[in-house]
Amino acid sequence: MAKIIAIYVKTMVVVGGHHKSPLARVAHPPIDAILLKALAKLTLPPSLRTICRNTAWTKLDEKSYFELINDLRDAGLAEFGFWQVERHWNLVGS
């Protein structure tokens, strides 16, 4: 459900011309295996890279999902709006 909501918020807010709004700043990309695999390759704290590498997004409960989002934000990936983390989402490199 969270993935569907993330896609909806991105479509309505970010793509809809409100990319500088407060909601856009807290919106996040859909978290899936492709994004987690790419994030695991970034210069992040080793424990967070391990989490990204070993997490099955389909198995995340609500608490774990939001903990992961907060950990990624705390790692500095949210500087200009957390939705921009999706730039690491790459089908070619998966």
N, C-alpha and C positions, 0 to 999 in steps of 0.2 A: 504494500500500500504506500509506503514512504517513497518508493521510486516513482509511482504514478503522480503523487503530490508534487514531488520535486520537478518532474517534467512539466506539470501544469503551471506551477509558479514561474518556472523559467519562460515558458511560452507566453503567459499573460503579462508578466511583469518585466522581465529582462528583455525579451525580444519585442515585447509590446511597447517599447519606447520609454520605459521607466527604470532603466538600468542604473540610475543614480539614486533611486529611492531607498528609504530605510529598509523596505522589504527586500529589495534586490541585494542589499549588503549582507543580509542574513540568509538569503536563499542559498541552497547548495545543489550541486549537480547530482544526478542520480548516481548512487553508489552501486557499482557492479564489479564483476571480476576483472574486466578490462581496465577499469580505472584503478582498482586496488593493486593490480599487478604493475601498472605503470608507476604508481606512487611508491611502491616498494623499491623502485630503482632510484628514487630521488635521494638527495642528501638530507635525510631526516634522522632523528634520533634512532639508534639501532632497534630499540624496543618497538617503536612505531613502524619501522620497516618490516619487522618480523610479524607484527599484527597484520599489516597490509598483505604480506605474502601468504599468511596462513588463514586468513579469514574468508569463510564462505559467506558472501553477502546474503544468500538466501536463508542462512541459519541464524542471522542476527535477530535477537529479540529487541524490543523497543529500547531498553536500557543500554544494551551493547551498541546499538546503532547510534544513539546520541552521544555515548562516550567516544566512539570512533570519530564522529563529526567534531566534537569538542577537541579531541587530541589533534586532529588535523588542523583545526583553526589555531590551536596553541602553537603548532609547529611553524606558524607564519605563512600558511598557505592562503590566508584570507585578507591579505593586504588591501586589495582593490575590490573586494567583493568575493565571497567564497565561491560563488558560482563559476568564477574563472578557473577554478581547479580543473574543470573539464577540459582545458587545453591539453591535459595529459592523456585524455581519453583518445586512444588511437587504435583503430582496427588493424592498421598495417603492421604495427609493432607488436601486436598481441600474439 
